[in-house]
Structure formats: structure tokens, C-alpha cells
Amino acid sequence: MELIVYGIKSCDTIKKTLTWLEKKKIPYTFHDYKKEGITETKLKNWTKQIGWEPLVNKKGTTWKNLPEATQKKVTNEKAAIAVMKDATSMIKRPVIEADGKVLTLGFDEAVYKELFNK
């Protein structure tokens, strides 16, 4: 099982996640979507698995700094994907997947312990 952690290197939640994985000696690949981008196909895959609403971080600065008109357009999967593709910082972090399947979204140590048997 190849574990991929998606996020932004400078994010505190990502730092906490990567530190946790490293302490538990869980191998992973990190994908920084701020530097490497994220494909529409990947976003569609995620939204099919967990829905688009959980992926949109409406509590973050990126969302709050979007024009109100843009925010109001984010009412469906297609609109959400378009905005997340352009403003990757708006995607809730981290998205952790293995073999194309989303395992978890965000940092929750209890979920991680159960998921990784650690």
C-alpha cells in the first residue's frame, strides 16, 4: 500500500501529520499541491469518494479572501472543483490516500491510530 499525503508543506496541520507518520515509521510520499498542483481528475476522484463539501475548507484564510461572488458560486461539485484547482490552499488538509482511495481527511490522531494500527 503506497500512502500519499496531499497538502501544503508550510501548513501546521501537515507538519503535525508528517511528524506523526515519521514517529510511527509509516512510509509515505508527500504531494505539495501548492508546488505540484492538483489535477481535476484527482479532485473528481476525491469528491466521488467523500463529497465536495468536506474538501472545501471554509474556515481558512484562502476561502475568506475569495471574492464573495466566487464563494456564492461554490454550490456544487463542478464549481467547487474549479475553485479548488485554482486555489489549492482552499483544500482541507491533509488528504491521505492509498491506492487511489481516500483514507482520511484532516488530522485526527485517534483515526490515525486506528487506521495505521499504531
Stockholm file with secondary structure:
# STOCKHOLM 1.0

chainA/1-118         MELIVYGIKSCDTIKKTLTWLEKKKIPYTFHDYKKEGITETKLKNWTKQIGWEPLVNKKGTTWKNLPEATQKKVTNEKAAIAVMKDATSMIKRPVIEADGKVLTLGFDEAVYKELFNK
#=GR chainA/1-118 SS CCEEEEECTTCHHHHHHHHHHHHTTCCCEEEETTTSCCCHHHHHHHHHHHCSGGGBCTTSHHHHHSCHHHHHHCCSHHHHHHHHHHCGGGBCSCEEEETTEEEEESCCHHHHHHHTTC
#=GC SS_cons         CCEEEEECTTCHHHHHHHHHHHHTTCCCEEEETTTSCCCHHHHHHHHHHHCSGGGBCTTSHHHHHSCHHHHHHCCSHHHHHHHHHHCGGGBCSCEEEETTEEEEESCCHHHHHHHTTC
//
